[in-house]
Amino acid sequence: MNRVITTSASLLLALLASGSVFAAELADAVPYSYGMPLDVARVISIDEPNSLTCETIQAKMTYVDSQGEEKSVTYLKESSACANS
């Protein structure tokens, strides 16, 4: 029983820590607003928190524009758990 509690506590702490890292990464991104023009030449990555429930989450897209500059934008979307419900 103690092993289960210890393992659960460790997993919870790891999840909370990864959420904090993800929140810090979002800080340098521009929030997307409807109709905002995006100049995306190449997508580098799309990052989002891992959610086990169907909910609205904030994702971050990092991309290179046509001038070769790397930029980031955040946007709201449904979590991938919504596809399974």
C-alpha positions in Angstrom: 0.0 0.0 0.0 2.8 2.4 0.9 4.5 1.7 -2.4 1.3 2.6 -4.3 1.0 5.9 -2.4 4.7 6.7 -3.0 4.4 5.9 -6.7 1.2 8.0 -7.0 2.8 10.9 -5.3 5.9 10.7 -7.5 3.7 10.7 -10.6 1.7 13.6 -9.4 4.8 15.7 -8.7 6.2 14.8 -12.1 3.0 15.9 -13.7 2.9 19.2 -11.8 6.6 19.9 -12.7 6.0 19.3 -16.4 3.0 21.6 -16.3 5.2 24.4 -14.8 7.8 23.9 -17.6 5.1 24.0 -20.2 3.7 27.2 -18.7 7.1 28.8 -18.8 7.5 27.9 -22.5 4.1 29.6 -23.2 5.3 32.9 -21.8 7.4 33.8 -24.8 4.6 33.1 -27.3 2.1 35.6 -28.8 -1.5 34.7 -28.0 -3.5 34.1 -31.3 -6.6 36.2 -31.9 -9.2 35.5 -34.5 -8.2 36.9 -37.9 -4.6 37.5 -36.9 -2.4 37.0 -40.0 0.2 34.3 -39.6 3.2 34.0 -41.9 4.1 30.3 -41.5 6.7 29.0 -43.9 7.5 25.9 -41.8 6.2 24.5 -38.5 8.9 23.5 -36.1 6.7 22.0 -33.3 3.2 22.0 -31.8 3.3 21.5 -28.0 0.3 21.0 -25.7 -0.2 19.7 -22.2 -1.2 16.1 -21.8 -4.8 16.0 -20.6 -6.7 12.9 -19.7 -10.1 14.6 -19.9 -11.9 16.3 -22.7 -11.3 20.0 -22.1 -10.1 23.2 -23.8 -6.3 23.5 -23.5 -3.7 26.0 -24.6 -1.3 24.8 -27.2 1.8 26.4 -28.6 3.0 26.4 -32.2 6.6 27.3 -33.0 7.3 28.1 -36.6 9.6 29.9 -39.0 8.1 32.7 -41.1 9.0 33.6 -44.7 11.8 35.9 -43.5 13.5 33.0 -41.7 12.6 34.2 -38.2 11.4 31.8 -35.5 8.2 32.7 -33.8 5.7 31.2 -31.4 1.9 31.6 -31.1 -0.4 30.1 -28.5 -4.0 29.1 -29.2 -6.9 27.3 -27.6 -8.0 23.8 -28.8 -9.8 20.7 -27.5 -7.5 18.2 -25.9 -6.8 14.9 -27.7 -9.0 13.1 -25.1 -12.0 14.7 -26.7 -11.5 12.6 -29.8 -11.9 9.4 -27.8 -15.2 10.4 -26.1 
